[in-house]
Amino acid sequence: QVQLVESGGGLVQPGGSLRLTCTSTGDTLNVYAVGWFRQAPGKEREFVSGISSTEGTLYTDAAKGRFSVSRDNSMTTVYLQMNSLNSDDTSVYYCAARIPHPFNYIPTTAAEYVYWGQGAQVTVSS
């Protein structure tokens, strides 16, 4: 069983950086695919980035080149490093996990994930 806890959100100026952390307080995440989603007010939850159980990564066009997803050696934490933030990045960010089939698969829709964090607010504003 996986329980996900997020941290690292906050207020940042345009052009700034934040690192979100997703930690499992249950099982380690080494066999899980972990995705990062975001949801702005009045909008649907959208995929941002993900990391597979085989350490493959995936990014949307909006995130590519600015965001970086990684997993720590303890396999209990996944990070989303966000650079060059702009107002369009303002959202509640969620991490999610599931055991993928096949192992290198990274789900990109919310319905495919089983476990979810509580969300972290990211606000980009001057």
N, CA, C and O atoms as CSV, one atom per row, in Angstrom:
chain,resi,resn,atom,element,x,y,z
A,1,GLN,N,N,0.843,-1.183,0.000
A,1,GLN,CA,C,0.000,0.000,0.000
A,1,GLN,C,C,0.886,1.243,0.000
A,1,GLN,O,O,1.936,1.281,0.641
A,2,VAL,N,N,0.438,2.246,-0.727
A,2,VAL,CA,C,1.198,3.485,-0.842
A,2,VAL,C,C,0.343,4.641,-0.337
A,2,VAL,O,O,-0.811,4.793,-0.735
A,3,GLN,N,N,0.915,5.444,0.535
A,3,GLN,CA,C,0.309,6.707,0.943
A,3,GLN,C,C,1.278,7.814,0.534
A,3,GLN,O,O,2.447,7.809,0.923
A,4,LEU,N,N,0.780,8.748,-0.246
A,4,LEU,CA,C,1.637,9.786,-0.816
A,4,LEU,C,C,1.426,11.106,-0.091
A,4,LEU,O,O,0.297,11.535,0.148
A,5,VAL,N,N,2.539,11.735,0.249
A,5,VAL,CA,C,2.498,13.028,0.922
A,5,VAL,C,C,3.325,14.007,0.099
A,5,VAL,O,O,4.490,13.748,-0.207
A,6,GLU,N,N,2.716,15.127,-0.255
A,6,GLU,CA,C,3.411,16.117,-1.061
A,6,GLU,C,C,3.856,17.286,-0.213
A,6,GLU,O,O,3.255,17.606,0.813
A,7,SER,N,N,4.922,17.914,-0.665
A,7,SER,CA,C,5.390,19.134,-0.026
A,7,SER,C,C,6.162,19.957,-1.045
A,7,SER,O,O,6.506,19.473,-2.123
A,8,GLY,N,N,6.427,21.211,-0.689
A,8,GLY,CA,C,7.272,22.049,-1.525
A,8,GLY,C,C,6.562,23.113,-2.328
A,8,GLY,O,O,7.209,23.891,-3.028
A,9,GLY,N,N,5.252,23.164,-2.242
A,9,GLY,CA,C,4.549,24.211,-2.967
A,9,GLY,C,C,4.753,25.566,-2.315
A,9,GLY,O,O,5.353,25.672,-1.245
A,10,GLY,N,N,4.246,26.603,-2.972
A,10,GLY,CA,C,4.376,27.934,-2.405
A,10,GLY,C,C,4.201,29.012,-3.437
A,10,GLY,O,O,3.756,28.769,-4.559
A,11,LEU,N,N,4.562,30.210,-3.032
A,11,LEU,CA,C,4.480,31.390,-3.900
A,11,LEU,C,C,5.872,31.689,-4.453
A,11,LEU,O,O,6.853,31.732,-3.711
A,12,VAL,N,N,5.939,31.893,-5.753
A,12,VAL,CA,C,7.220,32.180,-6.395
A,12,VAL,C,C,6.999,33.236,-7.472
A,12,VAL,O,O,5.932,33.299,-8.081
A,13,GLN,N,N,8.001,34.053,-7.698
A,13,GLN,CA,C,7.915,35.073,-8.741
A,13,GLN,C,C,8.124,34.454,-10.118
A,13,GLN,O,O,8.772,33.415,-10.244
A,14,PRO,N,N,7.581,35.085,-11.141
A,14,PRO,CA,C,7.834,34.593,-12.509
A,14,PRO,C,C,9.323,34.463,-12.772
A,14,PRO,O,O,10.112,35.338,-12.417
A,15,GLY,N,N,9.692,33.359,-13.397
A,15,GLY,CA,C,11.097,33.070,-13.642
A,15,GLY,C,C,11.765,32.282,-12.533
A,15,GLY,O,O,12.895,31.821,-12.688
A,16,GLY,N,N,11.080,32.127,-11.424
A,16,GLY,CA,C,11.645,31.422,-10.286
A,16,GLY,C,C,11.509,29.914,-10.385
A,16,GLY,O,O,11.030,29.372,-11.381
A,17,SER,N,N,11.948,29.251,-9.318
A,17,SER,CA,C,11.969,27.790,-9.279
A,17,SER,C,C,11.339,27.276,-7.992
A,17,SER,O,O,11.345,27.948,-6.960
A,18,LEU,N,N,10.803,26.080,-8.081
A,18,LEU,CA,C,10.304,25.352,-6.917
A,18,LEU,C,C,10.595,23.877,-7.131
A,18,LEU,O,O,10.669,23.406,-8.266
A,19,ARG,N,N,10.760,23.155,-6.035
A,19,ARG,CA,C,10.878,21.706,-6.132
A,19,ARG,C,C,9.769,21.072,-5.288
A,19,ARG,O,O,9.684,21.285,-4.078
A,20,LEU,N,N,8.939,20.303,-5.948
A,20,LEU,CA,C,7.896,19.551,-5.257
A,20,LEU,C,C,8.429,18.174,-4.884
A,20,LEU,O,O,9.206,17.565,-5.619
A,21,THR,N,N,7.989,17.699,-3.722
A,21,THR,CA,C,8.405,16.395,-3.220
A,21,THR,C,C,7.182,15.523,-3.000
A,21,THR,O,O,6.173,15.974,-2.459
A,22,CYS,N,N,7.280,14.290,-3.419
A,22,CYS,CA,C,6.212,13.303,-3.230
A,22,CYS,C,C,6.831,12.118,-2.499
A,22,CYS,O,O,7.671,11.410,-3.056
A,23,THR,N,N,6.421,11.903,-1.262
A,23,THR,CA,C,7.021,10.865,-0.440
A,23,THR,C,C,5.991,9.803,-0.108
A,23,THR,O,O,4.853,10.112,0.245
A,24,SER,N,N,6.401,8.551,-0.225
A,24,SER,CA,C,5.541,7.442,0.176
A,24,SER,C,C,5.796,7.107,1.636
A,24,SER,O,O,6.936,6.892,2.048
A,25,THR,N,N,4.720,7.065,2.412
A,25,THR,CA,C,4.853,6.658,3.816
A,25,THR,C,C,4.513,5.184,3.986
A,25,THR,O,O,4.491,4.664,5.102
A,26,GLY,N,N,4.247,4.514,2.858
A,26,GLY,CA,C,3.985,3.076,2.908
A,26,GLY,C,C,5.076,2.329,2.179
A,26,GLY,O,O,6.240,2.377,2.578
A,27,ASP,N,N,4.713,1.639,1.115
A,27,ASP,CA,C,5.686,0.912,0.319
A,27,ASP,C,C,6.660,1.864,-0.365
A,27,ASP,O,O,6.358,3.037,-0.585
A,28,THR,N,N,7.830,1.336,-0.696
A,28,THR,CA,C,8.747,2.124,-1.524
A,28,THR,C,C,8.149,2.240,-2.929
A,28,THR,O,O,7.267,1.474,-3.315
A,29,LEU,N,N,8.649,3.207,-3.667
A,29,LEU,CA,C,8.072,3.521,-4.970
A,29,LEU,C,C,8.832,2.886,-6.130
A,29,LEU,O,O,8.572,3.224,-7.285
A,30,ASN,N,N,9.753,1.986,-5.857
A,30,ASN,CA,C,10.631,1.502,-6.910
A,30,ASN,C,C,9.899,0.723,-7.999
A,30,ASN,O,O,10.380,0.669,-9.131
A,31,VAL,N,N,8.755,0.119,-7.692
A,31,VAL,CA,C,8.035,-0.628,-8.728
A,31,VAL,C,C,6.844,0.158,-9.267
A,31,VAL,O,O,6.056,-0.354,-10.062
A,32,TYR,N,N,6.724,1.408,-8.825
A,32,TYR,CA,C,5.583,2.216,-9.233
A,32,TYR,C,C,5.969,3.220,-10.304
A,32,TYR,O,O,7.081,3.749,-10.306
A,33,ALA,N,N,5.048,3.473,-11.206
A,33,ALA,CA,C,5.137,4.660,-12.036
A,33,ALA,C,C,4.532,5.809,-11.234
A,33,ALA,O,O,3.486,5.654,-10.604
A,34,VAL,N,N,5.189,6.945,-11.260
A,34,VAL,CA,C,4.714,8.120,-10.529
A,34,VAL,C,C,4.495,9.261,-11.516
A,34,VAL,O,O,5.375,9.609,-12.303
A,35,GLY,N,N,3.325,9.816,-11.451
A,35,GLY,CA,C,2.984,10.928,-12.329
A,35,GLY,C,C,2.738,12.199,-11.531
A,35,GLY,O,O,2.328,12.163,-10.371
A,36,TRP,N,N,2.996,13.305,-12.177
A,36,TRP,CA,C,2.663,14.615,-11.621
A,36,TRP,C,C,1.563,15.238,-12.479
A,36,TRP,O,O,1.660,15.290,-13.705
A,37,PHE,N,N,0.534,15.699,-11.810
A,37,PHE,CA,C,-0.592,16.342,-12.474
A,37,PHE,C,C,-0.772,17.725,-11.852
A,37,PHE,O,O,-0.240,18.024,-10.783
A,38,ARG,N,N,-1.538,18.554,-12.554
A,38,ARG,CA,C,-1.907,19.840,-11.976
A,38,ARG,C,C,-3.335,20.175,-12.371
A,38,ARG,O,O,-3.843,19.734,-13.402
A,39,GLN,N,N,-3.960,20.966,-11.518
A,39,GLN,CA,C,-5.337,21.361,-11.764
A,39,GLN,C,C,-5.529,22.805,-11.348
A,39,GLN,O,O,-5.384,23.154,-10.177
A,40,ALA,N,N,-5.856,23.638,-12.319
A,40,ALA,CA,C,-6.145,25.043,-12.061
A,40,ALA,C,C,-7.649,25.198,-11.832
A,40,ALA,O,O,-8.427,24.350,-12.268
A,41,PRO,N,N,-8.065,26.258,-11.162
A,41,PRO,CA,C,-9.498,26.457,-10.904
A,41,PRO,C,C,-10.311,26.434,-12.195
A,41,PRO,O,O,-9.980,27.118,-13.163
A,42,GLY,N,N,-11.376,25.640,-12.196
A,42,GLY,CA,C,-12.258,25.566,-13.346
A,42,GLY,C,C,-11.742,24.729,-14.494
A,42,GLY,O,O,-12.377,24.654,-15.546
A,43,LYS,N,N,-10.589,24.095,-14.301
A,43,LYS,CA,C,-10.009,23.285,-15.381
A,43,LYS,C,C,-9.875,21.840,-14.937
A,43,LYS,O,O,-9.913,21.529,-13.747
A,44,GLU,N,N,-9.718,20.966,-15.921
A,44,GLU,CA,C,-9.536,19.556,-15.614
A,44,GLU,C,C,-8.101,19.303,-15.141
A,44,GLU,O,O,-7.180,20.065,-15.437
A,45,ARG,N,N,-7.949,18.214,-14.401
A,45,ARG,CA,C,-6.620,17.815,-13.969
A,45,ARG,C,C,-5.824,17.350,-15.189
A,45,ARG,O,O,-6.313,16.546,-15.982
A,46,GLU,N,N,-4.620,17.848,-15.336
A,46,GLU,CA,C,-3.820,17.522,-16.508
A,46,GLU,C,C,-2.464,16.945,-16.128
A,46,GLU,O,O,-1.865,17.325,-15.122
A,47,PHE,N,N,-2.003,16.032,-16.947
A,47,PHE,CA,C,-0.694,15.415,-16.760
A,47,PHE,C,C,0.395,16.429,-17.047
A,47,PHE,O,O,0.288,17.233,-17.973
A,48,VAL,N,N,1.452,16.380,-16.235
A,48,VAL,CA,C,2.590,17.277,-16.412
A,48,VAL,C,C,3.859,16.491,-16.738
A,48,VAL,O,O,4.579,16.797,-17.689
A,49,SER,N,N,4.109,15.468,-15.919
A,49,SER,CA,C,5.342,14.706,-16.070
A,49,SER,C,C,5.187,13.388,-15.336
A,49,SER,O,O,4.319,13.240,-14.476
A,50,GLY,N,N,6.044,12.423,-15.687
A,50,GLY,CA,C,5.992,11.154,-14.989
A,50,GLY,C,C,7.317,10.424,-15.086
A,50,GLY,O,O,8.143,10.706,-15.953
A,51,ILE,N,N,7.502,9.477,-14.174
A,51,ILE,CA,C,8.697,8.656,-14.174
A,51,ILE,C,C,8.264,7.204,-14.022
A,51,ILE,O,O,7.423,6.875,-13.185
A,52,SER,N,N,8.851,6.345,-14.843
A,52,SER,CA,C,8.471,4.939,-14.824
A,52,SER,C,C,9.261,4.183,-13.765
A,52,SER,O,O,10.201,4.716,-13.177
A,53,SER,N,N,8.871,2.946,-13.532
A,53,SER,CA,C,9.607,2.095,-12.585
A,53,SER,C,C,10.979,1.726,-13.124
A,53,SER,O,O,11.830,1.249,-12.374
A,54,THR,N,N,11.203,1.939,-14.408
A,54,THR,CA,C,12.513,1.685,-15.014
A,54,THR,C,C,13.275,2.989,-15.262
A,54,THR,O,O,14.233,3.023,-16.034
A,55,GLU,N,N,12.831,4.071,-14.589
A,55,GLU,CA,C,13.500,5.385,-14.602
A,55,GLU,C,C,13.361,6.132,-15.918
A,55,GLU,O,O,14.059,7.121,-16.140
A,56,GLY,N,N,12.478,5.680,-16.791
A,56,GLY,CA,C,12.145,6.501,-17.937
A,56,GLY,C,C,11.341,7.711,-17.501
A,56,GLY,O,O,10.664,7.668,-16.474
A,57,THR,N,N,11.408,8.789,-18.271
A,57,THR,CA,C,10.677,10.009,-17.912
A,57,THR,C,C,9.854,10.493,-19.104
A,57,THR,O,O,10.138,10.168,-20.257
A,58,LEU,N,N,8.840,11.269,-18.793
A,58,LEU,CA,C,7.937,11.793,-19.801
A,58,LEU,C,C,7.486,13.182,-19.386
A,58,LEU,O,O,7.203,13.426,-18.214
A,59,TYR,N,N,7.420,14.088,-20.346
A,59,TYR,CA,C,7.010,15.462,-20.062
A,59,TYR,C,C,6.034,15.944,-21.131
A,59,TYR,O,O,6.105,15.526,-22.287
A,60,THR,N,N,5.127,16.822,-20.733
A,60,THR,CA,C,4.322,17.504,-21.727
A,60,THR,C,C,5.201,18.555,-22.407
A,60,THR,O,O,6.289,18.876,-21.929
A,61,ASP,N,N,4.716,19.077,-23.518
A,61,ASP,CA,C,5.460,20.125,-24.218
A,61,ASP,C,C,5.634,21.348,-23.325
A,61,ASP,O,O,6.661,22.023,-23.389
A,62,ALA,N,N,4.628,21.636,-22.488
A,62,ALA,CA,C,4.706,22.802,-21.607
A,62,ALA,C,C,5.776,22.639,-20.538
A,62,ALA,O,O,6.342,23.622,-20.059
A,63,ALA,N,N,6.049,21.390,-20.167
A,63,ALA,CA,C,7.011,21.122,-19.090
A,63,ALA,C,C,8.417,20.839,-19.610
A,63,ALA,O,O,9.400,21.030,-18.895
A,64,LYS,N,N,8.506,20.392,-20.830
A,64,LYS,CA,C,9.794,19.976,-21.381
A,64,LYS,C,C,10.782,21.137,-21.386
A,64,LYS,O,O,10.460,22.243,-21.820
A,65,GLY,N,N,11.982,20.868,-20.898
A,65,GLY,CA,C,13.014,21.889,-20.844
A,65,GLY,C,C,12.979,22.762,-19.609
A,65,GLY,O,O,13.950,23.458,-19.313
A,66,ARG,N,N,11.862,22.735,-18.877
A,66,ARG,CA,C,11.749,23.552,-17.662
A,66,ARG,C,C,11.609,22.697,-16.407
A,66,ARG,O,O,12.111,23.067,-15.346
A,67,PHE,N,N,10.936,21.566,-16.519
A,67,PHE,CA,C,10.676,20.694,-15.378
A,67,PHE,C,C,11.536,19.440,-15.482
A,67,PHE,O,O,11.900,19.001,-16.573
A,68,SER,N,N,11.848,18.879,-14.326
A,68,SER,CA,C,12.628,17.652,-14.298
A,68,SER,C,C,12.101,16.754,-13.182
A,68,SER,O,O,11.980,17.179,-12.033
A,69,VAL,N,N,11.792,15.514,-13.533
A,69,VAL,CA,C,11.288,14.552,-12.546
A,69,VAL,C,C,12.396,13.558,-12.227
A,69,VAL,O,O,13.129,13.127,-13.117
A,70,SER,N,N,12.514,13.197,-10.952
A,70,SER,CA,C,13.552,12.259,-10.540
A,70,SER,C,C,13.109,11.499,-9.309
A,70,SER,O,O,12.156,11.881,-8.630
A,71,ARG,N,N,13.814,10.423,-9.035
A,71,ARG,CA,C,13.493,9.566,-7.898
A,71,ARG,C,C,14.738,9.468,-7.042
A,71,ARG,O,O,15.834,9.354,-7.590
A,72,ASP,N,N,14.625,9.505,-5.733
A,72,ASP,CA,C,15.820,9.421,-4.888
A,72,ASP,C,C,16.233,7.967,-4.685
A,72,ASP,O,O,15.473,7.044,-4.976
A,73,ASN,N,N,17.455,7.781,-4.180
A,73,ASN,CA,C,18.028,6.436,-4.064
A,73,ASN,C,C,17.281,5.561,-3.071
A,73,ASN,O,O,17.320,4.334,-3.167
A,74,SER,N,N,16.607,6.182,-2.128
A,74,SER,CA,C,15.859,5.386,-1.149
A,74,SER,C,C,14.577,4.824,-1.749
A,74,SER,O,O,13.940,3.944,-1.170
A,75,MET,N,N,14.204,5.350,-2.932
A,75,MET,CA,C,13.004,4.900,-3.646
A,75,MET,C,C,11.713,5.213,-2.896
A,75,MET,O,O,10.669,4.618,-3.163
A,76,THR,N,N,11.795,6.157,-1.952
A,76,THR,CA,C,10.565,6.545,-1.260
A,76,THR,C,C,10.076,7.913,-1.700
A,76,THR,O,O,8.970,8.321,-1.343
A,77,THR,N,N,10.883,8.624,-2.467
A,77,THR,CA,C,10.559,10.006,-2.804
A,77,THR,C,C,10.776,10.265,-4.286
A,77,THR,O,O,11.758,9.815,-4.876
A,78,VAL,N,N,9.846,10.992,-4.870
A,78,VAL,CA,C,9.962,11.464,-6.246
A,78,VAL,C,C,9.882,12.982,-6.206
A,78,VAL,O,O,9.084,13.560,-5.468
A,79,TYR,N,N,10.717,13.611,-7.005
A,79,TYR,CA,C,10.783,15.066,-7.039
A,79,TYR,C,C,10.298,15.600,-8.385
A,79,TYR,O,O,10.410,14.930,-9.412
A,80,LEU,N,N,9.766,16.797,-8.361
A,80,LEU,CA,C,9.502,17.542,-9.585
A,80,LEU,C,C,10.166,18.906,-9.426
A,80,LEU,O,O,9.675,19.775,-8.704
A,81,GLN,N,N,11.289,19.073,-10.114
A,81,GLN,CA,C,11.984,20.347,-10.107
A,81,GLN,C,C,11.392,21.216,-11.202
A,81,GLN,O,O,11.352,20.819,-12.367
A,82,MET,N,N,10.931,22.406,-10.824
A,82,MET,CA,C,10.271,23.298,-11.781
A,82,MET,C,C,11.047,24.596,-11.867
A,82,MET,O,O,11.205,25.304,-10.873
A,83,ASN,N,N,11.528,24.904,-13.057
A,83,ASN,CA,C,12.301,26.123,-13.299
A,83,ASN,C,C,11.571,27.018,-14.290
A,83,ASN,O,O,10.642,26.586,-14.971
A,84,SER,N,N,12.000,28.253,-14.357
A,84,SER,CA,C,11.426,29.228,-15.298
A,84,SER,C,C,9.910,29.255,-15.222
A,84,SER,O,O,9.219,29.221,-16.241
A,85,LEU,N,N,9.413,29.315,-14.014
A,85,LEU,CA,C,7.961,29.270,-13.810
A,85,LEU,C,C,7.289,30.536,-14.319
A,85,LEU,O,O,7.859,31.625,-14.253
A,86,ASN,N,N,6.079,30.382,-14.825
A,86,ASN,CA,C,5.283,31.521,-15.262
A,86,ASN,C,C,3.873,31.396,-14.714
A,86,ASN,O,O,3.534,30.402,-14.072
A,87,SER,N,N,3.065,32.394,-14.967
A,87,SER,CA,C,1.729,32.423,-14.367
A,87,SER,C,C,0.866,31.245,-14.818
A,87,SER,O,O,-0.031,30.816,-14.092
A,88,ASP,N,N,1.137,30.727,-16.011
A,88,ASP,CA,C,0.363,29.570,-16.485
A,88,ASP,C,C,0.618,28.314,-15.663
A,88,ASP,O,O,-0.155,27.358,-15.731
A,89,ASP,N,N,1.691,28.310,-14.894
A,89,ASP,CA,C,2.010,27.152,-14.058
A,89,ASP,C,C,1.280,27.189,-12.720
A,89,ASP,O,O,1.370,26.238,-11.945
A,90,THR,N,N,0.569,28.256,-12.441
A,90,THR,CA,C,-0.184,28.351,-11.183
A,90,THR,C,C,-1.285,27.303,-11.154
A,90,THR,O,O,-2.175,27.307,-12.004
A,91,SER,N,N,-1.226,26.416,-10.186
A,91,SER,CA,C,-2.167,25.300,-10.074
A,91,SER,C,C,-1.960,24.595,-8.747
A,91,SER,O,O,-1.010,24.873,-8.016
A,92,VAL,N,N,-2.865,23.681,-8.452
A,92,VAL,CA,C,-2.603,22.684,-7.418
A,92,VAL,C,C,-1.943,21.494,-8.109
A,92,VAL,O,O,-2.465,20.962,-9.089
A,93,TYR,N,N,-0.802,21.090,-7.591
A,93,TYR,CA,C,-0.044,19.985,-8.179
A,93,TYR,C,C,-0.238,18.731,-7.334
A,93,TYR,O,O,-0.183,18.772,-6.105
A,94,TYR,N,N,-0.463,17.624,-8.021
A,94,TYR,CA,C,-0.687,16.335,-7.374
A,94,TYR,C,C,0.323,15.310,-7.890
A,94,TYR,O,O,0.660,15.298,-9.074
A,95,CYS,N,N,0.792,14.465,-7.002
A,95,CYS,CA,C,1.513,13.291,-7.457
A,95,CYS,C,C,0.595,12.078,-7.332
A,95,CYS,O,O,-0.307,12.044,-6.495
A,96,ALA,N,N,0.841,11.101,-8.172
A,96,ALA,CA,C,0.013,9.902,-8.211
A,96,ALA,C,C,0.895,8.714,-8.552
A,96,ALA,O,O,1.950,8.870,-9.166
A,97,ALA,N,N,0.464,7.535,-8.155
A,97,ALA,CA,C,1.280,6.343,-8.380
A,97,ALA,C,C,0.413,5.143,-8.717
A,97,ALA,O,O,-0.747,5.050,-8.315
A,98,ARG,N,N,1.009,4.234,-9.463
A,98,ARG,CA,C,0.398,2.941,-9.712
A,98,ARG,C,C,1.504,1.991,-10.166
A,98,ARG,O,O,2.549,2.429,-10.648
A,99,ILE,N,N,1.272,0.706,-10.012
A,99,ILE,CA,C,2.176,-0.287,-10.562
A,99,ILE,C,C,1.796,-0.445,-12.027
A,99,ILE,O,O,0.672,-0.842,-12.333
A,100,PRO,N,N,2.708,-0.143,-12.928
A,100,PRO,CA,C,2.358,-0.117,-14.348
A,100,PRO,C,C,2.532,-1.471,-15.016
A,100,PRO,O,O,3.302,-2.315,-14.557
A,101,HIS,N,N,1.815,-1.659,-16.092
A,101,HIS,CA,C,1.989,-2.834,-16.949
A,101,HIS,C,C,2.026,-2.363,-18.399
A,101,HIS,O,O,1.022,-1.825,-18.867
A,102,PRO,N,N,3.098,-2.528,-19.122
A,102,PRO,CA,C,4.375,-3.115,-18.675
A,102,PRO,C,C,5.144,-2.176,-17.742
A,102,PRO,O,O,4.722,-1.040,-17.524
A,103,PHE,N,N,6.237,-2.628,-17.207
A,103,PHE,CA,C,6.960,-1.878,-16.192
A,103,PHE,C,C,7.487,-0.539,-16.677
A,103,PHE,O,O,7.688,0.359,-15.859
A,104,ASN,N,N,7.717,-0.368,-17.959
A,104,ASN,CA,C,8.266,0.897,-18.445
A,104,ASN,C,C,7.174,1.880,-18.862
A,104,ASN,O,O,7.475,2.945,-19.402
A,105,TYR,N,N,5.923,1.537,-18.619
A,105,TYR,CA,C,4.800,2.384,-19.039
A,105,TYR,C,C,4.604,3.529,-18.047
A,105,TYR,O,O,4.690,3.331,-16.835
A,106,ILE,N,N,4.341,4.730,-18.569
A,106,ILE,CA,C,4.025,5.889,-17.742
A,106,ILE,C,C,2.602,6.335,-18.087
A,106,ILE,O,O,2.383,6.922,-19.146
A,107,PRO,N,N,1.661,6.072,-17.234
A,107,PRO,CA,C,0.290,6.520,-17.515
A,107,PRO,C,C,0.217,8.042,-17.582
A,107,PRO,O,O,0.920,8.738,-16.849
A,108,THR,N,N,-0.637,8.553,-18.466
A,108,THR,CA,C,-0.757,10.001,-18.632
A,108,THR,C,C,-2.158,10.519,-18.338
A,108,THR,O,O,-2.412,11.716,-18.479
A,109,THR,N,N,-3.063,9.649,-17.935
A,109,THR,CA,C,-4.406,10.104,-17.565
A,109,THR,C,C,-4.660,9.844,-16.090
A,109,THR,O,O,-4.167,8.867,-15.524
A,110,ALA,N,N,-5.433,10.726,-15.475
A,110,ALA,CA,C,-5.686,10.609,-14.043
A,110,ALA,C,C,-6.380,9.296,-13.701
A,110,ALA,O,O,-6.134,8.719,-12.642
A,111,ALA,N,N,-7.233,8.832,-14.580
A,111,ALA,CA,C,-8.004,7.618,-14.293
A,111,ALA,C,C,-7.129,6.374,-14.176
A,111,ALA,O,O,-7.537,5.372,-13.590
A,112,GLU,N,N,-5.925,6.447,-14.737
A,112,GLU,CA,C,-5.051,5.275,-14.703
A,112,GLU,C,C,-4.307,5.125,-13.379
A,112,GLU,O,O,-3.724,4.073,-13.117
A,113,TYR,N,N,-4.319,6.145,-12.558
A,113,TYR,CA,C,-3.565,6.097,-11.310
A,113,TYR,C,C,-4.446,5.660,-10.155
A,113,TYR,O,O,-5.650,5.917,-10.129
A,114,VAL,N,N,-3.807,4.985,-9.191
A,114,VAL,CA,C,-4.540,4.416,-8.067
A,114,VAL,C,C,-4.371,5.252,-6.799
A,114,VAL,O,O,-5.330,5.485,-6.065
A,115,TYR,N,N,-3.156,5.693,-6.557
A,115,TYR,CA,C,-2.853,6.400,-5.314
A,115,TYR,C,C,-2.553,7.861,-5.630
A,115,TYR,O,O,-1.920,8.180,-6.637
A,116,TRP,N,N,-3.026,8.747,-4.743
A,116,TRP,CA,C,-2.875,10.180,-4.963
A,116,TRP,C,C,-2.405,10.883,-3.700
A,116,TRP,O,O,-2.764,10.505,-2.585
A,117,GLY,N,N,-1.591,11.918,-3.901
A,117,GLY,CA,C,-1.254,12.808,-2.806
A,117,GLY,C,C,-2.360,13.822,-2.586
A,117,GLY,O,O,-3.352,13.852,-3.315
A,118,GLN,N,N,-2.173,14.651,-1.570
A,118,GLN,CA,C,-3.213,15.588,-1.174
A,118,GLN,C,C,-3.198,16.876,-1.980
A,118,GLN,O,O,-4.143,17.662,-1.914
A,119,GLY,N,N,-2.142,17.097,-2.732
A,119,GLY,CA,C,-2.026,18.301,-3.552
A,119,GLY,C,C,-1.193,19.374,-2.878
A,119,GLY,O,O,-1.181,19.502,-1.654
A,120,ALA,N,N,-0.497,20.140,-3.702
A,120,ALA,CA,C,0.328,21.252,-3.215
A,120,ALA,C,C,0.077,22.460,-4.102
A,120,ALA,O,O,0.175,22.376,-5.326
A,121,GLN,N,N,-0.247,23.581,-3.478
A,121,GLN,CA,C,-0.537,24.797,-4.248
A,121,GLN,C,C,0.754,25.435,-4.709
A,121,GLN,O,O,1.671,25.662,-3.919
A,122,VAL,N,N,0.814,25.722,-6.001
A,122,VAL,CA,C,1.921,26.487,-6.576
A,122,VAL,C,C,1.333,27.755,-7.184
A,122,VAL,O,O,0.474,27.690,-8.063
A,123,THR,N,N,1.795,28.897,-6.716
A,123,THR,CA,C,1.320,30.177,-7.228
A,123,THR,C,C,2.504,30.960,-7.768
A,123,THR,O,O,3.477,31.212,-7.056
A,124,VAL,N,N,2.411,31.336,-9.016
A,124,VAL,CA,C,3.469,32.120,-9.658
A,124,VAL,C,C,2.925,33.529,-9.880
A,124,VAL,O,O,2.027,33.749,-10.693
A,125,SER,N,N,3.489,34.466,-9.143
A,125,SER,CA,C,2.969,35.835,-9.188
A,125,SER,C,C,4.031,36.805,-8.716
A,125,SER,O,O,4.855,36.482,-7.861
A,126,SER,N,N,4.001,37.999,-9.286
A,126,SER,CA,C,4.923,39.029,-8.834
A,126,SER,C,C,4.268,39.881,-7.738
A,126,SER,O,O,4.891,40.810,-7.224
